[in-house]
């Protein structure tokens, strides 16, 4: 008789759990992916991505478009930059940002559509 793992009301043969575990990506990949989702989980950061869809913008333009203080915009830009979604270049006193990969916008839209398809 095979040994069984007991977890609440679920019984699974131990030798059958190994193939299931192989389907889970490595922990470092999951942590990286989780960080990217966290970066996308704020409405202000999503607005910034949509604004940058058309091309490079100066921080001053983002401040005006979003009607938020520079410190708030800078924080959100830093989160997006650390997640790898945007890149910046300094010009004088200001930094100009653009999308690192424009494919992020269709991916965000697709995430939104997944929810709608279930309705």
N, CA, C and O atoms as a GROMACS GRO file, in nm:
protein
  476
    1UNK      N    1   0.085  -0.119   0.000
    1UNK     CA    2   0.000   0.000   0.000
    1UNK      C    3   0.089   0.124   0.000
    1UNK      O    4   0.178   0.136   0.085
    2UNK      N    5   0.068   0.219  -0.094
    2UNK     CA    6   0.153   0.338  -0.099
    2UNK      C    7   0.127   0.430   0.019
    2UNK      O    8   0.016   0.437   0.072
    3UNK      N    9   0.236   0.503   0.060
    3UNK     CA   10   0.221   0.602   0.166
    3UNK      C   11   0.142   0.720   0.111
    3UNK      O   12   0.161   0.761  -0.003
    4UNK      N   13   0.055   0.773   0.192
    4UNK     CA   14  -0.028   0.886   0.151
    4UNK      C   15   0.005   1.007   0.237
    4UNK      O   16   0.031   0.995   0.357
    5UNK      N   17   0.003   1.125   0.174
    5UNK     CA   18   0.013   1.251   0.248
    5UNK      C   19  -0.128   1.295   0.282
    5UNK      O   20  -0.217   1.292   0.197
    6UNK      N   21  -0.147   1.336   0.404
    6UNK     CA   22  -0.279   1.384   0.445
    6UNK      C   23  -0.271   1.535   0.462
    6UNK      O   24  -0.193   1.584   0.543
    7UNK      N   25  -0.352   1.607   0.387
    7UNK     CA   26  -0.360   1.752   0.397
    7UNK      C   27  -0.507   1.786   0.395
    7UNK      O   28  -0.570   1.790   0.289
    8UNK      N   29  -0.563   1.811   0.512
    8UNK     CA   30  -0.706   1.832   0.529
    8UNK      C   31  -0.778   1.711   0.470
    8UNK      O   32  -0.762   1.600   0.521
    9UNK      N   33  -0.856   1.729   0.364
    9UNK     CA   34  -0.932   1.618   0.306
    9UNK      C   35  -0.871   1.567   0.177
    9UNK      O   36  -0.935   1.492   0.103
   10UNK      N   37  -0.748   1.606   0.148
   10UNK     CA   38  -0.685   1.568   0.023
   10UNK      C   39  -0.578   1.463   0.048
   10UNK      O   40  -0.489   1.482   0.130
   11UNK      N   41  -0.589   1.352  -0.023
   11UNK     CA   42  -0.489   1.246  -0.014
   11UNK      C   43  -0.420   1.234  -0.149
   11UNK      O   44  -0.486   1.231  -0.253
   12UNK      N   45  -0.289   1.228  -0.147
   12UNK     CA   46  -0.213   1.219  -0.270
   12UNK      C   47  -0.099   1.120  -0.248
   12UNK      O   48  -0.026   1.129  -0.150
   13UNK      N   49  -0.086   1.029  -0.340
   13UNK     CA   50   0.025   0.935  -0.329
   13UNK      C   51   0.155   1.013  -0.343
   13UNK      O   52   0.168   1.097  -0.433
   14UNK      N   53   0.251   0.986  -0.256
   14UNK     CA   54   0.377   1.060  -0.257
   14UNK      C   55   0.448   1.051  -0.391
   14UNK      O   56   0.506   1.150  -0.436
   15UNK      N   57   0.446   0.937  -0.455
   15UNK     CA   58   0.518   0.923  -0.582
   15UNK      C   59   0.450   0.998  -0.696
   15UNK      O   60   0.511   1.017  -0.801
   16UNK      N   61   0.328   1.042  -0.677
   16UNK     CA   62   0.259   1.119  -0.780
   16UNK      C   63   0.276   1.269  -0.758
   16UNK      O   64   0.244   1.347  -0.848
   17UNK      N   65   0.324   1.310  -0.642
   17UNK     CA   66   0.339   1.454  -0.617
   17UNK      C   67   0.464   1.511  -0.683
   17UNK      O   68   0.469   1.631  -0.712
   18UNK      N   69   0.565   1.429  -0.707
   18UNK     CA   70   0.690   1.477  -0.768
   18UNK      C   71   0.667   1.540  -0.905
   18UNK      O   72   0.718   1.649  -0.930
   19UNK      N   73   0.593   1.476  -0.997
   19UNK     CA   74   0.570   1.541  -1.128
   19UNK      C   75   0.495   1.673  -1.116
   19UNK      O   76   0.517   1.764  -1.195
   20UNK      N   77   0.407   1.684  -1.018
   20UNK     CA   78   0.336   1.811  -0.998
   20UNK      C   79   0.433   1.921  -0.959
   20UNK      O   80   0.422   2.033  -1.009
   21UNK      N   81   0.526   1.890  -0.872
   21UNK     CA   82   0.622   1.989  -0.825
   21UNK      C   83   0.713   2.036  -0.938
   21UNK      O   84   0.762   2.149  -0.935
   22UNK      N   85   0.738   1.950  -1.037
   22UNK     CA   86   0.823   1.988  -1.150
   22UNK      C   87   0.758   2.096  -1.237
   22UNK      O   88   0.827   2.165  -1.312
   23UNK      N   89   0.627   2.110  -1.227
   23UNK     CA   90   0.555   2.211  -1.306
   23UNK      C   91   0.571   2.351  -1.248
   23UNK      O   92   0.541   2.450  -1.315
   24UNK      N   93   0.619   2.360  -1.126
   24UNK     CA   94   0.636   2.490  -1.060
   24UNK      C   95   0.770   2.549  -1.102
   24UNK      O   96   0.874   2.485  -1.088
   25UNK      N   97   0.768   2.672  -1.156
   25UNK     CA   98   0.895   2.736  -1.194
   25UNK      C   99   0.985   2.759  -1.072
   25UNK      O  100   0.938   2.753  -0.959
   26UNK      N  101   1.113   2.783  -1.096
   26UNK     CA  102   1.205   2.809  -0.984
   26UNK      C  103   1.161   2.929  -0.899
   26UNK      O  104   1.099   3.023  -0.949
   27UNK      N  105   1.195   2.923  -0.772
   27UNK     CA  106   1.155   3.027  -0.677
   27UNK      C  107   1.203   3.165  -0.720
   27UNK      O  108   1.129   3.263  -0.706
   28UNK      N  109   1.325   3.175  -0.771
   28UNK     CA  110   1.377   3.306  -0.812
   28UNK      C  111   1.294   3.365  -0.925
   28UNK      O  112   1.270   3.486  -0.928
   29UNK      N  113   1.249   3.280  -1.017
   29UNK     CA  114   1.166   3.330  -1.126
   29UNK      C  115   1.031   3.378  -1.072
   29UNK      O  116   0.981   3.482  -1.115
   30UNK      N  117   0.973   3.304  -0.979
   30UNK     CA  118   0.844   3.343  -0.922
   30UNK      C  119   0.856   3.472  -0.843
   30UNK      O  120   0.766   3.556  -0.847
   31UNK      N  121   0.967   3.491  -0.771
   31UNK     CA  122   0.987   3.615  -0.697
   31UNK      C  123   1.002   3.733  -0.792
   31UNK      O  124   0.947   3.840  -0.768
   32UNK      N  125   1.074   3.713  -0.902
   32UNK     CA  126   1.092   3.817  -1.003
   32UNK      C  127   0.956   3.852  -1.065
   32UNK      O  128   0.923   3.970  -1.078
   33UNK      N  129   0.879   3.752  -1.101
   33UNK     CA  130   0.747   3.775  -1.161
   33UNK      C  131   0.653   3.844  -1.063
   33UNK      O  132   0.577   3.933  -1.101
   34UNK      N  133   0.659   3.802  -0.939
   34UNK     CA  134   0.576   3.864  -0.836
   34UNK      C  135   0.609   4.012  -0.821
   34UNK      O  136   0.519   4.095  -0.805
   35UNK      N  137   0.738   4.045  -0.827
   35UNK     CA  138   0.780   4.185  -0.819
   35UNK      C  139   0.726   4.266  -0.936
   35UNK      O  140   0.688   4.382  -0.919
   36UNK      N  141   0.723   4.206  -1.054
   36UNK     CA  142   0.670   4.276  -1.171
   36UNK      C  143   0.520   4.301  -1.156
   36UNK      O  144   0.471   4.408  -1.190
   37UNK      N  145   0.448   4.201  -1.106
   37UNK     CA  146   0.305   4.222  -1.083
   37UNK      C  147   0.279   4.328  -0.976
   37UNK      O  148   0.186   4.407  -0.988
   38UNK      N  149   0.361   4.329  -0.874
   38UNK     CA  150   0.347   4.433  -0.771
   38UNK      C  151   0.368   4.572  -0.831
   38UNK      O  152   0.298   4.667  -0.797
   39UNK      N  153   0.465   4.583  -0.922
   39UNK     CA  154   0.491   4.712  -0.987
   39UNK      C  155   0.372   4.756  -1.070
   39UNK      O  156   0.348   4.876  -1.086
   40UNK      N  157   0.297   4.661  -1.124
   40UNK     CA  158   0.181   4.693  -1.206
   40UNK      C  159   0.053   4.710  -1.124
   40UNK      O  160  -0.053   4.742  -1.178
   41UNK      N  161   0.063   4.688  -0.994
   41UNK     CA  162  -0.059   4.685  -0.912
   41UNK      C  163  -0.103   4.821  -0.858
   41UNK      O  164  -0.185   4.827  -0.766
   42UNK      N  165  -0.051   4.928  -0.913
   42UNK     CA  166  -0.088   5.061  -0.867
   42UNK      C  167  -0.144   5.142  -0.984
   42UNK      O  168  -0.081   5.147  -1.090
   43UNK      N  169  -0.261   5.205  -0.968
   43UNK     CA  170  -0.321   5.281  -1.079
   43UNK      C  171  -0.231   5.392  -1.132
   43UNK      O  172  -0.229   5.416  -1.253
   44UNK      N  173  -0.157   5.460  -1.045
   44UNK     CA  174  -0.068   5.567  -1.093
   44UNK      C  175   0.041   5.510  -1.182
   44UNK      O  176   0.074   5.570  -1.285
   45UNK      N  177   0.097   5.396  -1.144
   45UNK     CA  178   0.202   5.336  -1.227
   45UNK      C  179   0.146   5.289  -1.361
   45UNK      O  180   0.214   5.300  -1.463
   46UNK      N  181   0.025   5.238  -1.361
   46UNK     CA  182  -0.038   5.199  -1.488
   46UNK      C  183  -0.061   5.322  -1.576
   46UNK      O  184  -0.040   5.317  -1.697
   47UNK      N  185  -0.104   5.432  -1.516
   47UNK     CA  186  -0.122   5.555  -1.592
   47UNK      C  187   0.009   5.600  -1.655
   47UNK      O  188   0.013   5.643  -1.770
   48UNK      N  189   0.117   5.591  -1.578
   48UNK     CA  190   0.249   5.629  -1.631
   48UNK      C  191   0.283   5.544  -1.752
   48UNK      O  192   0.329   5.596  -1.854
   49UNK      N  193   0.262   5.413  -1.742
   49UNK     CA  194   0.291   5.325  -1.856
   49UNK      C  195   0.209   5.365  -1.978
   49UNK      O  196   0.263   5.371  -2.089
   50UNK      N  197   0.081   5.392  -1.959
   50UNK     CA  198  -0.003   5.433  -2.072
   50UNK      C  199   0.043   5.566  -2.131
   50UNK      O  200   0.040   5.584  -2.253
   51UNK      N  201   0.085   5.659  -2.046
   51UNK     CA  202   0.135   5.787  -2.096
   51UNK      C  203   0.263   5.769  -2.178
   51UNK      O  204   0.285   5.838  -2.277
   52UNK      N  205   0.346   5.675  -2.136
   52UNK     CA  206   0.473   5.651  -2.205
   52UNK      C  207   0.456   5.566  -2.331
   52UNK      O  208   0.552   5.546  -2.406
   53UNK      N  209   0.336   5.517  -2.353
   53UNK     CA  210   0.311   5.434  -2.471
   53UNK      C  211   0.342   5.510  -2.601
   53UNK      O  212   0.389   5.450  -2.698
   54UNK      N  213   0.317   5.640  -2.602
   54UNK     CA  214   0.338   5.719  -2.723
   54UNK      C  215   0.483   5.762  -2.742
   54UNK      O  216   0.521   5.811  -2.848
   55UNK      N  217   0.564   5.745  -2.637
   55UNK     CA  218   0.705   5.783  -2.649
   55UNK      C  219   0.758   5.845  -2.521
   55UNK      O  220   0.690   5.846  -2.418
   56UNK      N  221   0.877   5.894  -2.529
   56UNK     CA  222   0.949   5.949  -2.415
   56UNK      C  223   0.881   6.074  -2.360
   56UNK      O  224   0.833   6.159  -2.435
   57UNK      N  225   0.878   6.082  -2.226
   57UNK     CA  226   0.825   6.201  -2.158
   57UNK      C  227   0.918   6.241  -2.045
   57UNK      O  228   0.981   6.158  -1.981
   58UNK      N  229   0.924   6.370  -2.023
   58UNK     CA  230   1.000   6.427  -1.913
   58UNK      C  231   0.919   6.408  -1.784
   58UNK      O  232   0.796   6.405  -1.786
   59UNK      N  233   0.989   6.398  -1.672
   59UNK     CA  234   0.921   6.388  -1.543
   59UNK      C  235   0.825   6.505  -1.525
   59UNK      O  236   0.715   6.487  -1.473
   60UNK      N  237   0.866   6.623  -1.568
   60UNK     CA  238   0.780   6.741  -1.552
   60UNK      C  239   0.647   6.723  -1.627
   60UNK      O  240   0.543   6.770  -1.580
   61UNK      N  241   0.650   6.657  -1.742
   61UNK     CA  242   0.526   6.631  -1.817
   61UNK      C  243   0.437   6.531  -1.745
   61UNK      O  244   0.315   6.545  -1.746
   62UNK      N  245   0.499   6.431  -1.684
   62UNK     CA  246   0.421   6.333  -1.607
   62UNK      C  247   0.357   6.397  -1.485
   62UNK      O  248   0.243   6.365  -1.449
   63UNK      N  249   0.431   6.488  -1.420
   63UNK     CA  250   0.377   6.559  -1.304
   63UNK      C  251   0.252   6.637  -1.344
   63UNK      O  252   0.151   6.633  -1.273
   64UNK      N  253   0.259   6.708  -1.457
   64UNK     CA  254   0.144   6.786  -1.503
   64UNK      C  255   0.029   6.697  -1.546
   64UNK      O  256  -0.086   6.725  -1.513
   65UNK      N  257   0.059   6.589  -1.619
   65UNK     CA  258  -0.046   6.502  -1.670
   65UNK      C  259  -0.120   6.430  -1.557
   65UNK      O  260  -0.241   6.407  -1.566
   66UNK      N  261  -0.048   6.394  -1.452
   66UNK     CA  262  -0.109   6.317  -1.343
   66UNK      C  263  -0.150   6.402  -1.225
   66UNK      O  264  -0.216   6.353  -1.132
   67UNK      N  265  -0.112   6.531  -1.227
   67UNK     CA  266  -0.147   6.624  -1.120
   67UNK      C  267  -0.108   6.568  -0.982
   67UNK      O  268  -0.187   6.566  -0.888
   68UNK      N  269   0.017   6.523  -0.974
   68UNK     CA  270   0.070   6.467  -0.849
   68UNK      C  271   0.204   6.534  -0.821
   68UNK      O  272   0.269   6.584  -0.914
   69UNK      N  273   0.247   6.537  -0.695
   69UNK     CA  274   0.375   6.599  -0.661
   69UNK      C  275   0.493   6.522  -0.722
   69UNK      O  276   0.483   6.403  -0.752
   70UNK      N  277   0.603   6.592  -0.739
   70UNK     CA  278   0.722   6.531  -0.798
   70UNK      C  279   0.768   6.411  -0.717
   70UNK      O  280   0.811   6.311  -0.775
   71UNK      N  281   0.761   6.418  -0.585
   71UNK     CA  282   0.808   6.307  -0.502
   71UNK      C  283   0.726   6.181  -0.528
   71UNK      O  284   0.780   6.070  -0.529
   72UNK      N  285   0.596   6.197  -0.547
   72UNK     CA  286   0.509   6.083  -0.575
   72UNK      C  287   0.542   6.022  -0.710
   72UNK      O  288   0.556   5.901  -0.723
   73UNK      N  289   0.554   6.107  -0.811
   73UNK     CA  290   0.586   6.059  -0.946
   73UNK      C  291   0.722   5.991  -0.947
   73UNK      O  292   0.739   5.885  -1.007
   74UNK      N  293   0.820   6.051  -0.880
   74UNK     CA  294   0.954   5.992  -0.874
   74UNK      C  295   0.952   5.855  -0.809
   74UNK      O  296   1.021   5.763  -0.853
   75UNK      N  297   0.873   5.840  -0.703
   75UNK     CA  298   0.862   5.709  -0.638
   75UNK      C  299   0.807   5.605  -0.735
   75UNK      O  300   0.862   5.496  -0.747
   76UNK      N  301   0.700   5.639  -0.804
   76UNK     CA  302   0.638   5.544  -0.896
   76UNK      C  303   0.730   5.513  -1.014
   76UNK      O  304   0.736   5.399  -1.059
   77UNK      N  305   0.800   5.612  -1.062
   77UNK     CA  306   0.896   5.590  -1.171
   77UNK      C  307   1.008   5.496  -1.126
   77UNK      O  308   1.053   5.410  -1.202
   78UNK      N  309   1.052   5.512  -1.003
   78UNK     CA  310   1.157   5.426  -0.949
   78UNK      C  311   1.110   5.281  -0.940
   78UNK      O  312   1.186   5.189  -0.972
   79UNK      N  313   0.987   5.260  -0.897
   79UNK     CA  314   0.932   5.124  -0.890
   79UNK      C  315   0.927   5.062  -1.029
   79UNK      O  316   0.967   4.947  -1.048
   80UNK      N  317   0.876   5.138  -1.127
   80UNK     CA  318   0.868   5.088  -1.264
   80UNK      C  319   1.006   5.062  -1.324
   80UNK      O  320   1.025   4.965  -1.398
   81UNK      N  321   1.100   5.148  -1.292
   81UNK     CA  322   1.237   5.131  -1.342
   81UNK      C  323   1.301   5.006  -1.282
   81UNK      O  324   1.362   4.927  -1.353
   82UNK      N  325   1.286   4.988  -1.150
   82UNK     CA  326   1.342   4.870  -1.084
   82UNK      C  327   1.279   4.740  -1.132
   82UNK      O  328   1.343   4.635  -1.129
   83UNK      N  329   1.155   4.747  -1.177
   83UNK     CA  330   1.087   4.628  -1.230
   83UNK      C  331   1.127   4.600  -1.375
   83UNK      O  332   1.095   4.495  -1.430
   84UNK      N  333   1.198   4.695  -1.436
   84UNK     CA  334   1.244   4.676  -1.572
   84UNK      C  335   1.147   4.719  -1.680
   84UNK      O  336   1.164   4.682  -1.797
   85UNK      N  337   1.046   4.798  -1.644
   85UNK     CA  338   0.946   4.839  -1.742
   85UNK      C  339   0.983   4.968  -1.814
   85UNK      O  340   0.940   4.990  -1.927
   86UNK      N  341   1.064   5.054  -1.750
   86UNK     CA  342   1.099   5.182  -1.811
   86UNK      C  343   1.249   5.207  -1.797
   86UNK      O  344   1.317   5.147  -1.713
   87UNK      N  345   1.298   5.297  -1.879
   87UNK     CA  346   1.437   5.343  -1.870
   87UNK      C  347   1.435   5.495  -1.875
   87UNK      O  348   1.345   5.556  -1.933
   88UNK      N  349   1.536   5.554  -1.814
   88UNK     CA  350   1.543   5.700  -1.812
   88UNK      C  351   1.678   5.751  -1.858
   88UNK      O  352   1.779   5.681  -1.851
   89UNK      N  353   1.676   5.874  -1.906
   89UNK     CA  354   1.800   5.941  -1.944
   89UNK      C  355   1.791   6.083  -1.893
   89UNK      O  356   1.687   6.148  -1.902
   90UNK      N  357   1.902   6.131  -1.839
   90UNK     CA  358   1.906   6.265  -1.782
   90UNK      C  359   1.936   6.368  -1.890
   90UNK      O  360   2.024   6.349  -1.974
   91UNK      N  361   1.860   6.475  -1.885
   91UNK     CA  362   1.882   6.589  -1.975
   91UNK      C  363   1.867   6.715  -1.892
   91UNK      O  364   1.755   6.754  -1.857
   92UNK      N  365   1.977   6.778  -1.860
   92UNK     CA  366   1.971   6.896  -1.774
   92UNK      C  367   1.928   6.857  -1.634
   92UNK      O  368   1.985   6.767  -1.573
   93UNK      N  369   1.828   6.926  -1.584
   93UNK     CA  370   1.777   6.898  -1.449
   93UNK      C  371   1.676   6.784  -1.447
   93UNK      O  372   1.648   6.729  -1.340
   94UNK      N  373   1.621   6.750  -1.560
   94UNK     CA  374   1.512   6.653  -1.566
   94UNK      C  375   1.556   6.520  -1.624
   94UNK      O  376   1.655   6.511  -1.698
   95UNK      N  377   1.480   6.418  -1.590
   95UNK     CA  378   1.501   6.286  -1.648
   95UNK      C  379   1.385   6.257  -1.740
   95UNK      O  380   1.269   6.281  -1.706
   96UNK      N  381   1.416   6.205  -1.856
   96UNK     CA  382   1.315   6.165  -1.955
   96UNK      C  383   1.302   6.013  -1.952
   96UNK      O  384   1.402   5.941  -1.954
   97UNK      N  385   1.179   5.965  -1.946
   97UNK     CA  386   1.154   5.822  -1.937
   97UNK      C  387   1.082   5.772  -2.061
   97UNK      O  388   1.007   5.844  -2.127
   98UNK      N  389   1.108   5.644  -2.092
   98UNK     CA  390   1.035   5.576  -2.199
   98UNK      C  391   1.020   5.430  -2.160
   98UNK      O  392   1.089   5.380  -2.070
   99UNK      N  393   0.929   5.362  -2.228
   99UNK     CA  394   0.910   5.220  -2.203
   99UNK      C  395   1.034   5.143  -2.249
   99UNK      O  396   1.087   5.170  -2.357
  100UNK      N  397   1.078   5.051  -2.170
  100UNK     CA  398   1.191   4.967  -2.208
  100UNK      C  399   1.149   4.873  -2.320
  100UNK      O  400   1.225   4.846  -2.413
  101UNK      N  401   1.027   4.823  -2.310
  101UNK     CA  402   0.970   4.735  -2.412
  101UNK      C  403   0.822   4.773  -2.429
  101UNK      O  404   0.743   4.752  -2.338
  102UNK      N  405   0.785   4.828  -2.544
  102UNK     CA  406   0.647   4.870  -2.565
  102UNK      C  407   0.544   4.758  -2.555
  102UNK      O  408   0.424   4.784  -2.547
  103UNK      N  409   0.589   4.632  -2.556
  103UNK     CA  410   0.496   4.519  -2.548
  103UNK      C  411   0.426   4.511  -2.413
  103UNK      O  412   0.331   4.434  -2.398
  104UNK      N  413   0.471   4.587  -2.314
  104UNK     CA  414   0.406   4.583  -2.184
  104UNK      C  415   0.261   4.631  -2.193
  104UNK      O  416   0.175   4.579  -2.121
  105UNK      N  417   0.232   4.726  -2.279
  105UNK     CA  418   0.095   4.779  -2.289
  105UNK      C  419  -0.001   4.672  -2.342
  105UNK      O  420  -0.106   4.652  -2.280
  106UNK      N  421   0.029   4.603  -2.452
  106UNK     CA  422  -0.061   4.495  -2.494
  106UNK      C  423  -0.076   4.385  -2.388
  106UNK      O  424  -0.183   4.326  -2.375
  107UNK      N  425   0.030   4.358  -2.312
  107UNK     CA  426   0.019   4.257  -2.206
  107UNK      C  427  -0.075   4.303  -2.096
  107UNK      O  428  -0.157   4.225  -2.046
  108UNK      N  429  -0.064   4.430  -2.057
  108UNK     CA  430  -0.155   4.484  -1.955
  108UNK      C  431  -0.299   4.480  -2.007
  108UNK      O  432  -0.391   4.444  -1.934
  109UNK      N  433  -0.318   4.517  -2.132
  109UNK     CA  434  -0.452   4.512  -2.191
  109UNK      C  435  -0.505   4.370  -2.194
  109UNK      O  436  -0.624   4.347  -2.169
  110UNK      N  437  -0.419   4.275  -2.225
  110UNK     CA  438  -0.460   4.134  -2.229
  110UNK      C  439  -0.500   4.086  -2.090
  110UNK      O  440  -0.597   4.011  -2.076
  111UNK      N  441  -0.426   4.127  -1.988
  111UNK     CA  442  -0.466   4.092  -1.851
  111UNK      C  443  -0.606   4.145  -1.820
  111UNK      O  444  -0.687   4.077  -1.757
  112UNK      N  445  -0.633   4.266  -1.864
  112UNK     CA  446  -0.765   4.324  -1.844
  112UNK      C  447  -0.872   4.246  -1.920
  112UNK      O  448  -0.982   4.227  -1.870
  113UNK      N  449  -0.840   4.200  -2.039
  113UNK     CA  450  -0.935   4.124  -2.120
  113UNK      C  451  -0.964   3.987  -2.063
  113UNK      O  452  -1.074   3.934  -2.081
  114UNK      N  453  -0.867   3.927  -1.995
  114UNK     CA  454  -0.890   3.796  -1.933
  114UNK      C  455  -1.005   3.806  -1.836
  114UNK      O  456  -1.091   3.718  -1.833
  115UNK      N  457  -1.008   3.909  -1.757
  115UNK     CA  458  -1.116   3.930  -1.662
  115UNK      C  459  -1.250   3.945  -1.733
  115UNK      O  460  -1.350   3.891  -1.688
  116UNK      N  461  -1.251   4.018  -1.842
  116UNK     CA  462  -1.375   4.042  -1.916
  116UNK      C  463  -1.429   3.916  -1.984
  116UNK      O  464  -1.550   3.899  -1.997
  117UNK      N  465  -1.338   3.828  -2.026
  117UNK     CA  466  -1.380   3.705  -2.094
  117UNK      C  467  -1.455   3.613  -2.000
  117UNK      O  468  -1.535   3.532  -2.046
  118UNK      N  469  -1.431   3.625  -1.870
  118UNK     CA  470  -1.497   3.540  -1.772
  118UNK      C  471  -1.635   3.588  -1.737
  118UNK      O  472  -1.710   3.517  -1.669
  119UNK      N  473  -1.673   3.708  -1.782
  119UNK     CA  474  -1.807   3.763  -1.749
  119UNK      C  475  -1.916   3.695  -1.826
  119UNK      O  476  -2.033   3.729  -1.810
   0.00000   0.00000   0.00000
